[in-house]
Amino acid sequence: MLSGGRGELGIGAGAFWDAIATAGGPRRSAPQAMAALEEAIALIRGTWDVSRRTVHFEGEYYQAGGLRTGPAPAHDVEFWVDAYGPRMLSLTGRVADGWLPSQSFRPPETLADGQARIDETAAAAGRDPAAVRRLYNVTPSDDPAWPAWPAQLTVEHGISTFILPSDNPDIIRRFGEEVAPAVRELVHAERSSRARGGPGAGSGLGLVLVPSPARGQGPGPSRPAPEHPRPPPPRPPLLSSSSRRSRCRCPWHWRTSPRCSHGPTTS
């Protein structure tokens, strides 16, 4: 309500259990945390449903005996789940409105496996897999070619929202004024090209996904980006804006390490 309908809810099962316990919260195992998350999503949705006066909920971890509903959000708030393992990906496909992994934990070349798991479990639950928005937490770059790889993730993997946490006004300004429009132009050009000549014809992006190297090894061989069967997302890419740190200029390896064989570093 305070944002006029501009807020969504990013949520996870919890990971920093020492901090949670210090704050008085419960320490849970991974299966317990996932079960509690699924209950929490159902209960929160119930409290926002003002078509009924009260919520009665009896779960293993959460209970509500006649909790009054409301106030209603200004819009249907989406639940964006930070998921990595197979069981959390399955939960995302069953009940979530969006998948929100972070590039530092799930590099671009690993997205396809997670996408497939979400699609399968969504379909098994009777949901349209396209109803689960695909998002990505990424780190900004000084590379002039930066817009090209979010554009490819949009076209090839259906990523429709890119989130870049930052309190740096210059980064936010550049992203909003330069990067976001460039991404949209690239996506539009690529889709128009494919519509005229078929999938991949006349590709204006000309990129490949580069697998992240194992620790202590050099970069792996390049491979073509796979064609993903998901239809284009119904919404245009949303881009919101990490402090500048020493990082590789390779578009797939935004690491804090100052060394990478893919190119010079920036600081």
C-alpha positions in Angstrom: 0.0 0.0 0.0 2.8 2.4 0.9 4.4 2.0 -2.5 1.2 2.3 -4.5 1.5 -1.3 -5.8 5.2 -1.2 -6.7 6.4 -3.8 -4.1 6.8 -7.5 -4.4 7.9 -10.0 -1.8 11.2 -11.8 -2.0 11.3 -14.7 0.3 13.4 -17.8 1.2 13.6 -20.7 3.6 16.4 -19.1 5.7 20.1 -19.9 5.7 21.8 -17.8 8.4 20.6 -20.0 11.3 23.0 -18.6 13.9 21.7 -15.1 13.3 18.1 -16.3 13.3 18.6 -18.1 16.6 20.3 -15.1 18.1 17.3 -13.0 17.2 15.0 -15.5 18.9 13.9 -17.5 15.9 13.8 -21.2 15.5 16.8 -23.2 14.1 15.4 -25.6 11.5 16.7 -28.3 9.3 16.5 -27.9 5.5 13.3 -30.0 5.1 11.7 -28.2 8.1 12.6 -24.8 6.6 11.1 -25.6 3.2 7.9 -26.9 4.8 7.7 -23.8 7.0 8.2 -21.6 3.9 5.4 -23.3 2.0 3.1 -22.8 5.0 4.2 -19.2 5.4 3.4 -18.4 1.7 -0.1 -19.9 2.1 -0.8 -18.0 5.4 0.4 -14.6 4.1 -1.7 -15.0 1.0 -4.6 -15.8 3.2 -4.2 -12.7 5.3 -4.3 -10.6 2.1 -7.5 -12.2 0.9 -10.2 -9.7 2.0 -12.9 -11.7 0.3 -13.2 -13.4 3.7 -13.2 -11.8 7.1 -10.8 -14.1 9.0 -8.2 -16.8 8.3 -8.1 -20.2 10.0 -4.8 -22.0 9.4 -3.5 -25.1 11.0 0.0 -26.0 9.9 2.9 -27.8 11.5 4.9 -24.6 11.9 2.3 -21.8 11.7 -1.2 -21.5 13.1 -3.9 -18.8 12.9 -7.2 -19.2 14.6 -9.5 -16.5 13.2 -6.9 -14.0 12.2 -8.5 -10.9 10.7 -7.6 -10.3 7.0 -6.4 -7.1 5.4 -5.6 -4.5 4.7 -5.6 -5.7 1.0 -2.4 -4.8 -0.9 -2.8 -2.3 -3.8 -2.1 -5.2 -6.2 -1.6 -8.9 -6.1 1.8 -9.1 -4.5 4.1 -11.7 -6.1 6.2 -14.2 -4.0 9.7 -14.4 -5.5 11.6 -17.3 -4.0 15.4 -17.5 -3.7 15.8 -21.2 -4.7 18.9 -23.3 -5.6 18.4 -27.0 -4.7 16.0 -29.4 -6.4 13.5 -29.4 -3.6 13.4 -25.6 -3.3 13.1 -25.4 -7.1 10.1 -27.8 -6.9 8.5 -25.7 -4.2 9.0 -22.6 -6.5 7.2 -24.3 -9.3 4.3 -25.4 -7.1 3.5 -22.2 -5.2 5.7 -19.2 -6.1 5.1 -16.4 -8.5 8.8 -15.9 -9.3 12.3 -17.5 -9.2 15.0 -15.2 -7.9 18.4 -16.7 -7.9 21.7 -14.7 -7.6 24.4 -14.8 -10.2 27.1 -15.3 -7.5 25.4 -18.6 -6.5 23.9 -19.7 -9.8 25.9 -18.6 -12.8 24.1 -18.0 -16.2 25.3 -21.3 -17.7 23.5 -23.2 -14.9 20.1 -21.5 -15.3 18.6 -24.1 -17.7 18.6 -26.9 -15.2 16.7 -24.8 -12.7 14.3 -23.6 -15.3 13.5 -27.2 -16.4 12.8 -28.2 -12.8 10.5 -25.3 -12.2 8.6 -25.9 -15.5 8.2 -29.6 -14.7 6.9 -29.1 -11.1 4.6 -26.2 -12.2 3.0 -28.3 -14.9 2.6 -31.3 -12.5 0.8 -29.0 -10.1 -1.6 -27.8 -12.8 0.1 -24.5 -13.3 1.3 -22.7 -16.4 5.1 -22.6 -16.1 5.0 -19.2 -17.7 3.2 -17.9 -14.6 6.4 -18.2 -12.7 8.4 -15.0 -13.4 12.1 -15.6 -13.9 14.3 -13.0 -12.2 18.0 -12.7 -11.6 20.2 -10.8 -9.0 23.2 -9.5 -10.9 26.1 -7.2 -10.3 26.6 -4.0 -12.4 29.6 -3.5 -14.7 31.6 -0.8 -16.3 31.9 -2.7 -19.5 30.2 -0.8 -22.4 28.9 -4.2 -23.7 27.2 -4.9 -20.4 23.6 -4.7 -21.9 24.3 -7.6 -24.3 24.3 -10.4 -21.7 21.0 -9.5 -19.9 19.5 -9.2 -23.3 20.6 -12.8 -24.1 19.3 -14.1 -20.8 15.9 -12.5 -21.6 15.8 -14.0 -25.1 17.3 -17.5 -24.4 16.1 -18.1 -20.8 13.0 -15.9 -20.4 14.5 -13.8 -17.7 12.2 -10.8 -17.4 13.5 -9.0 -14.3 17.0 -8.0 -13.4 17.7 -6.8 -9.9 21.0 -5.0 -9.0 21.1 -4.0 -5.3 22.9 -0.7 -5.0 22.8 2.6 -3.1 25.2 4.2 -5.5 23.3 7.0 -7.3 25.7 6.9 -10.3 25.2 3.2 -10.8 21.4 3.5 -10.5 21.3 6.4 -12.8 23.5 4.7 -15.5 21.4 1.6 -15.2 18.1 3.4 -15.6 19.2 5.8 -18.3 21.6 3.7 -20.4 21.6 0.0 -19.7 17.9 -0.7 -19.3 16.9 1.0 -22.6 19.8 -0.7 -24.4 18.7 -4.1 -23.1 15.1 -3.5 -24.3 16.4 -2.4 -27.7 18.5 -5.5 -28.1 15.7 -7.8 -27.0 13.3 -6.2 -29.5 15.8 -6.4 -32.3 16.6 -10.1 -31.6 12.9 -11.1 -31.4 12.1 -9.2 -34.6 15.0 -10.9 -36.4 13.9 -14.3 -35.2 10.3 -13.6 -36.2 11.4 -12.8 -39.7 13.9 -15.6 -40.3 13.1 -18.2 -37.7 14.8 -19.0 -34.3 18.4 -17.8 -34.2 18.3 -16.3 -37.7 20.1 -13.0 -38.1 21.0 -12.9 -34.4 22.1 -9.5 -33.4 23.5 -10.6 -30.1 26.2 -13.0 -31.2 27.0 -14.2 -27.7 27.8 -17.6 -26.2 27.4 -18.8 -22.6 30.8 -19.4 -21.0 30.7 -22.0 -18.2 32.3 -20.7 -15.0 35.7 -22.3 -14.3 36.2 -24.7 -11.4 38.3 -23.4 -8.6 42.0 -23.1 -9.6 41.3 -23.8 -13.3 41.1 -21.5 -16.3 37.8 -20.7 -18.1 36.1 -23.6 -19.8 35.3 -23.8 -23.5 32.5 -21.8 -24.9 29.3 -23.4 -26.0 26.3 -22.0 -27.9 23.4 -20.8 -25.7 20.6 -23.4 -25.8 17.2 -22.6 -27.2 14.8 -22.6 -24.4 11.2 -23.6 -25.1 9.6 -21.1 -22.8 7.5 -18.5 -24.7 8.7 -14.8 -24.4 7.7 -13.3 -21.0 4.6 -11.2 -21.2 6.3 -8.2 -19.5 9.2 -6.2 -20.6 12.5 -6.6 -18.6 12.4 -4.8 -15.3 15.7 -3.5 -14.2 16.4 -2.0 -10.8 20.2 -1.2 -9.5 26.7 -3.3 -6.0 29.3 -0.9 -5.2 32.3 -0.8 -7.5 34.7 -3.4 -6.5 37.7 -4.9 -8.3 36.2 -7.4 -10.7 36.7 -9.2 -14.0 35.3 -7.5 -17.1 34.2 -10.8 -18.5 30.4 -10.5 -18.8 29.8 -14.0 -17.2 32.2 -13.8 -14.3 31.5 -10.7 -12.2 33.6 -11.8 -9.3 35.2 -9.8 -6.6 38.5 -11.4 -7.4 40.9 -9.0 -9.1 42.3 -11.8 -11.3 40.6 -13.4 -14.3 42.1 -14.6 -17.6 39.1 -13.2 -19.5 40.2 -9.6 -19.4 41.5 -6.7 -17.4 40.0 -5.7 -14.0 38.3 -2.5 -13.0 38.2 -0.9 -9.6 
